[in-house]
Amino acid sequence: MRTIAYVDGFNLYYGSLKGTAFRWLDLCAYFDRALPAANTLVKVKYFTARVAPVPNHPNAALKQQVYLRALEAHCGARLQITEGHFNVKAVRAASTVPPHRTVEVFKTEEKGSDVNLAVELVNDAWQDAFDCAAVVSNDGDLMRAMQIVKQQRRKKVLLYTPGAPKRTPLITLTRWSHRQINVDPADLAASQLPPVVNPGNLQKPADW
C-alpha cells in the first residue's frame, strides 16, 4: 500500500524524543522500519515550527536548524517539511508555593502544525495520493481529519502514538484509525542519521 507519513513534530519530540539519545532521528529510515510489511513509504510529511532561543535553551534554534537541514539532505525528495509558528512571550503566573505570588515566566507556544497536518491529510486523501496514512500524533484536534479520510475516502489510517504505552492514546483518535501502534524506542534507536550528514557536513550536536 502506498503510504504517506504525517508527523506532528512537537508531539513526537515531547512524547518520545526529549531527553533521549534518539533526537538525531532519520524519519525516512524510521518508517521504512516501523511500517507494516504491506506498506511502502512514499513520503514523510513533517510538520513543525522554527523554535526561538529562550534563556534556558539558547542554542535550541541552531540545533533544530542543523537537524532540519540534515533531514532534508539525507531524505531528499521523500521528505516534505511544513512550518507553523513558534511564539515566546513573557506572562505572569501564580506560584504553586504559598502565598502563591505571581511571577513572570516565559511561555512558549507552537501554532499551526495540527491545522497544517489535518489539511494536508485530507487534501492528499481526496487527490488519491496514498492508500494508507501513517499519522504520528496524540493531538485530539486531528480527529475530524482522520474521520474524513477513513469514513468518506475509505483510506487506511495507522495511528503512531508518541510515548505510548505510558502515554495513553486518545480514544478519539484510535476510533478513526485501523490500527494503533506505539512509537517503539528500539525503532528510534535503530533509525538514527549518520553522525555527519553530507552534503553540507552537518554534524550531530554534541549533547544529542
Secondary structure, DSSP 8 states (H G I E B T S, - for coil): -EEEEEEEHHHHIIIIITTSS--SB-HHHHHHHHS-TT-EEEEEEEEE-----BTTBTTHHHHHHHHHHHHHHHHGGGEEEEE-EEEEEEEEEE-SSTT--EEEEEEEEEESHHHHHHHHHHHHHHTT--SEEEEE---GGGHHHHHIIIIIS--EEEEEETTTTTS---HHHHTT-SEEEE--HHHHHTSB--SEETTTTEE--TT-
